[in-house]
Amino acid sequence: MFWRYLKSQLVVLLCGGLVGPIFVVVYLALGPAEREEIQWMFYVGLLITVSDVLVAVALARHGAKAAARTAALERSGVLTLARITGMSETGTRINDQPLIKLGLRIEGPGFAFDTQDRVLASVTRAGNFTARRLVVLVDPATHEHQIDWERSALVNGLMPATFNLAEENRTYDLSGQAGPLMEILQLLKANGIPLNGMMDVRSKPELRRQIQDVVRRAAAQLAAGAASPAFPPSERSAAQRLEELEALRTTGAITDDEYAAKRRQIISEI
């Protein structure tokens, strides 16, 4: 908590909170005669400094609660996929990034419910909105949930997902295969292994065998699908293309003019 407070205090000071301490230091550095003329500076500086401390404490407490909530969901929550059922603008921008409202349908073992979230639509998240799905941690009892953007990026193909099987001296690429990747993520979570860039599970033979089974099965299905595709890879309905285009516009990834031009092109091809 102490280190979290120090970080919060530094952020507050860098965002303009230095004015208060500067006023106090300047006032104390002057002689008695000069102090009488600018006595207001001491009280204003003191007020701003106290406010800085209170804001930093509030930020630290909020951060600690959020971290505790995340840790609790990571320990006992269920990892599942949420389907994006709707997106709308809120008219608010934070750090020049639009804040949007997401409609979510969350389903898992023993629960299914609809909810809404307000999230920042950064460019790095645009692919998740286009895919219309997100990975979430859910408390089945309370329906409390939290979007996991790192896991979402992996499942939606925004991050590479390669698995090296030493026995076969072969590397499998499962990038963008949501089903198998969700199975692997759930196995890792059940064994208390966090998602990071490189994972070595050789110390857990049973987990390693389970992941290998998922990888081999997914690779076999992918190979079978490539041999006899049910649809041409580029075949998408106009409705799907328009939905993806709307997601890009909502998240700010494309301009209104680009949106209008592409929309006309899609409609003309119907």
C-alpha positions as CSV (number, residue, x, y, z in Angstrom):
1,M,0.0,0.0,0.0
2,F,2.9,2.4,0.8
3,W,4.5,2.0,-2.6
4,R,1.2,2.3,-4.3
5,Y,0.6,5.6,-2.4
6,L,4.1,6.9,-3.5
7,K,3.3,6.1,-7.1
8,S,-0.1,7.9,-6.8
9,Q,1.5,10.9,-5.2
10,L,4.1,11.1,-7.9
11,V,1.3,11.0,-10.6
12,V,-0.6,13.8,-8.7
13,L,2.5,16.0,-8.5
14,L,3.4,15.5,-12.1
15,C,-0.2,16.5,-13.1
16,G,0.0,19.9,-11.6
17,G,0.2,19.2,-7.9
18,L,3.6,20.7,-7.5
19,V,2.1,24.2,-7.4
20,G,1.1,23.8,-3.7
21,P,4.6,22.8,-2.4
22,I,6.2,25.4,-4.6
23,F,4.0,28.1,-3.0
24,V,4.9,27.0,0.5
25,V,8.6,26.7,-0.2
26,V,8.7,30.2,-1.8
27,Y,6.8,31.7,1.1
28,L,9.1,30.2,3.7
29,A,12.2,31.2,1.7
30,L,11.3,34.9,1.9
31,G,12.0,37.3,4.8
32,P,9.3,38.4,7.3
33,A,8.6,41.7,5.4
34,E,8.0,39.9,2.1
35,R,5.8,37.3,3.8
36,E,3.3,39.8,5.0
37,E,2.6,40.9,1.4
38,I,2.1,37.4,0.0
39,Q,0.6,35.6,3.1
40,W,-2.1,34.3,0.8
41,M,0.5,32.2,-1.0
42,F,1.2,30.1,2.2
43,Y,-2.5,29.3,2.8
44,V,-3.2,28.5,-0.9
45,G,-0.1,26.4,-1.1
46,L,-0.9,24.6,2.1
47,L,-4.5,23.9,0.8
48,I,-3.2,22.6,-2.5
49,T,-0.6,20.4,-0.8
50,V,-3.2,18.8,1.6
51,S,-5.5,18.2,-1.4
52,D,-2.6,16.5,-3.3
53,V,-2.1,14.1,-0.4
54,L,-5.8,13.3,-0.1
55,V,-6.1,12.7,-3.8
56,A,-3.1,10.4,-3.8
57,V,-4.5,8.5,-0.8
58,A,-7.8,8.1,-2.6
59,L,-6.1,6.9,-5.8
60,A,-3.9,4.4,-3.8
61,R,-7.0,3.0,-2.0
62,H,-8.9,2.7,-5.3
63,G,-5.9,1.0,-6.9
64,A,-5.6,-1.4,-4.0
65,K,-9.2,-2.3,-4.2
66,A,-9.1,-2.9,-7.9
67,A,-6.0,-5.1,-7.5
68,A,-7.6,-7.1,-4.7
69,R,-10.7,-7.6,-6.9
70,T,-8.6,-8.8,-9.8
71,A,-6.7,-11.2,-7.6
72,A,-9.9,-12.6,-6.1
73,L,-11.4,-13.2,-9.6
74,E,-8.1,-14.7,-10.8
75,R,-8.2,-17.1,-7.8
76,S,-11.8,-18.2,-7.8
77,G,-13.5,-16.8,-10.9
78,V,-14.4,-18.6,-14.1
79,L,-12.6,-17.8,-17.3
80,T,-15.0,-17.6,-20.2
81,L,-15.9,-15.8,-23.4
82,A,-18.2,-12.8,-23.6
83,R,-20.0,-12.0,-26.8
84,I,-20.2,-8.3,-27.7
85,T,-23.9,-7.7,-28.5
86,G,-23.7,-3.9,-29.0
87,M,-21.5,-0.9,-29.1
88,S,-22.4,2.8,-28.7
89,E,-20.5,6.0,-28.2
90,T,-20.7,7.9,-24.9
91,G,-19.5,11.2,-26.2
92,T,-16.6,11.1,-23.7
93,R,-12.9,11.0,-24.5
94,I,-10.1,10.3,-22.1
95,N,-6.5,11.1,-23.2
96,D,-7.9,11.6,-26.7
97,Q,-9.4,8.0,-26.7
98,P,-13.2,7.5,-27.0
99,L,-15.0,5.9,-24.1
100,I,-17.6,3.5,-25.5
101,K,-20.4,1.4,-24.0
102,L,-20.3,-2.3,-24.7
103,G,-23.3,-4.7,-24.4
104,L,-22.0,-8.1,-23.3
105,R,-23.6,-11.6,-23.2
106,I,-21.6,-13.7,-20.7
107,E,-22.2,-17.4,-20.6
108,G,-20.5,-20.2,-18.7
109,P,-21.1,-23.3,-16.6
110,G,-24.2,-22.6,-14.6
111,F,-24.7,-18.9,-15.5
112,A,-25.7,-16.7,-18.4
113,F,-26.5,-13.0,-18.2
114,D,-26.4,-9.7,-20.1
115,T,-24.5,-6.7,-18.9
116,Q,-22.8,-3.5,-20.0
117,D,-19.3,-2.1,-19.6
118,R,-17.7,1.3,-20.4
119,V,-14.2,0.8,-21.8
120,L,-11.6,2.9,-23.6
121,A,-11.6,2.1,-27.3
122,S,-7.8,2.3,-27.9
123,V,-6.4,1.4,-31.3
124,T,-4.7,-1.7,-29.8
125,R,-8.2,-3.0,-28.7
126,A,-9.9,-2.5,-32.1
127,G,-9.3,-6.1,-33.2
128,N,-11.2,-7.3,-30.1
129,F,-14.2,-5.2,-31.0
130,T,-14.1,-6.4,-34.6
131,A,-14.0,-10.1,-33.4
132,R,-17.1,-9.3,-31.3
133,R,-15.8,-11.4,-28.3
134,L,-13.8,-10.8,-25.2
135,V,-12.2,-13.0,-22.5
136,V,-13.7,-12.2,-19.1
137,L,-13.2,-13.4,-15.5
138,V,-16.6,-14.0,-13.8
139,D,-17.8,-14.7,-10.3
140,P,-20.7,-17.1,-11.0
141,A,-22.4,-16.2,-7.7
142,T,-22.5,-12.4,-8.0
143,H,-22.0,-12.0,-11.8
144,E,-19.1,-9.6,-11.0
145,H,-16.8,-9.7,-14.0
146,Q,-13.7,-8.1,-15.4
147,I,-12.5,-8.0,-19.0
148,D,-9.0,-9.5,-19.5
149,W,-7.6,-7.6,-22.4
150,E,-4.3,-9.6,-22.6
151,R,-6.1,-12.9,-22.9
152,S,-8.6,-11.4,-25.3
153,A,-5.8,-10.2,-27.6
154,L,-4.4,-13.8,-27.6
155,V,-7.8,-15.5,-28.3
156,N,-8.7,-13.0,-31.1
157,G,-5.4,-13.4,-32.9
158,L,-3.9,-10.0,-32.0
159,M,-1.0,-11.8,-30.4
160,P,0.9,-14.8,-31.8
161,A,0.2,-18.2,-30.2
162,T,2.9,-20.8,-31.0
163,F,3.6,-24.0,-29.1
164,N,6.8,-25.9,-29.4
165,L,6.5,-29.7,-28.8
166,A,10.0,-31.0,-28.1
167,E,9.1,-34.6,-28.6
168,E,8.1,-33.9,-32.2
169,N,10.7,-31.2,-32.7
170,R,7.9,-29.1,-34.2
171,T,6.2,-25.8,-33.6
172,Y,2.4,-25.4,-33.9
173,D,0.8,-22.1,-34.7
174,L,-2.7,-21.7,-33.1
175,S,-2.9,-17.9,-33.5
176,G,-6.5,-16.8,-33.6
177,Q,-8.0,-20.2,-32.8
178,A,-10.4,-19.1,-30.0
179,G,-11.6,-22.6,-28.9
180,P,-8.3,-24.3,-28.4
181,L,-6.7,-21.2,-26.9
182,M,-9.5,-20.8,-24.4
183,E,-9.0,-24.4,-23.4
184,I,-5.3,-23.8,-22.8
185,L,-5.9,-20.6,-20.9
186,Q,-8.4,-22.3,-18.6
187,L,-5.8,-25.1,-18.0
188,L,-3.2,-22.5,-17.1
189,K,-5.5,-20.6,-14.8
190,A,-6.5,-23.9,-13.0
191,N,-2.9,-24.5,-12.4
192,G,-2.1,-21.0,-11.2
193,I,0.1,-20.1,-14.1
194,P,-0.2,-16.5,-15.3
195,L,-0.2,-15.6,-19.0
196,N,3.2,-14.2,-20.1
197,G,5.3,-14.1,-23.2
198,M,7.1,-17.4,-22.7
199,M,5.7,-20.3,-20.7
200,D,7.6,-23.5,-19.8
201,V,5.4,-26.2,-18.3
202,R,7.9,-29.0,-18.3
203,S,7.8,-29.0,-14.5
204,K,4.1,-30.0,-14.6
205,P,3.9,-33.2,-16.6
206,E,0.2,-33.6,-16.4
207,L,-0.5,-30.1,-17.4
208,R,2.0,-30.4,-20.2
209,R,0.3,-33.5,-21.5
210,Q,-3.1,-31.8,-21.5
211,I,-1.9,-28.8,-23.4
212,Q,-0.1,-31.0,-25.9
213,D,-3.4,-32.9,-26.5
214,V,-5.2,-29.6,-27.1
215,V,-2.5,-28.4,-29.5
216,R,-2.4,-31.6,-31.5
217,R,-6.2,-31.8,-31.8
218,A,-6.4,-28.2,-32.9
219,A,-3.6,-28.7,-35.4
220,A,-5.4,-31.8,-36.9
221,Q,-8.7,-29.9,-37.2
222,L,-6.9,-27.0,-38.9
223,A,-5.2,-29.3,-41.3
224,A,-8.5,-31.0,-42.2
225,G,-10.2,-27.7,-42.7
226,A,-7.5,-26.5,-45.0
227,A,-7.8,-29.6,-47.1
228,S,-11.5,-29.2,-47.7
229,P,-12.7,-25.7,-46.8
230,A,-16.5,-25.4,-46.4
231,F,-16.3,-21.8,-47.7
232,P,-13.8,-19.7,-49.6
233,P,-11.6,-17.9,-47.0
234,S,-12.6,-14.5,-48.3
235,E,-16.4,-15.2,-48.2
236,R,-18.1,-13.0,-45.6
237,S,-21.6,-11.7,-45.6
238,A,-22.2,-8.0,-46.2
239,A,-23.8,-7.8,-42.7
240,Q,-20.6,-9.1,-41.1
241,R,-18.5,-6.7,-43.1
242,L,-20.7,-3.8,-42.1
243,E,-20.6,-4.8,-38.4
244,E,-16.8,-4.9,-38.5
245,L,-16.7,-1.5,-40.3
246,E,-19.0,-0.1,-37.6
247,A,-16.7,-1.4,-34.9
248,L,-13.7,0.3,-36.5
249,R,-15.6,3.6,-36.7
250,T,-16.8,3.4,-33.1
251,T,-13.4,2.7,-31.8
252,G,-11.9,5.6,-33.8
253,A,-9.7,3.3,-35.9
254,I,-11.1,4.9,-39.1
255,T,-12.4,8.4,-39.8
256,D,-16.1,9.2,-40.7
257,D,-15.1,9.8,-44.3
258,E,-13.3,6.4,-44.6
259,Y,-16.3,4.8,-42.9
260,A,-18.8,6.3,-45.4
261,A,-16.7,5.4,-48.4
262,K,-16.2,1.8,-47.3
263,R,-19.8,1.4,-46.4
264,R,-20.9,2.6,-49.9
265,Q,-18.5,0.1,-51.4
266,I,-19.9,-2.8,-49.4
267,I,-23.5,-1.9,-50.2
268,S,-22.7,-1.6,-53.9
269,E,-21.4,-5.2,-53.9
270,I,-24.6,-6.6,-52.5
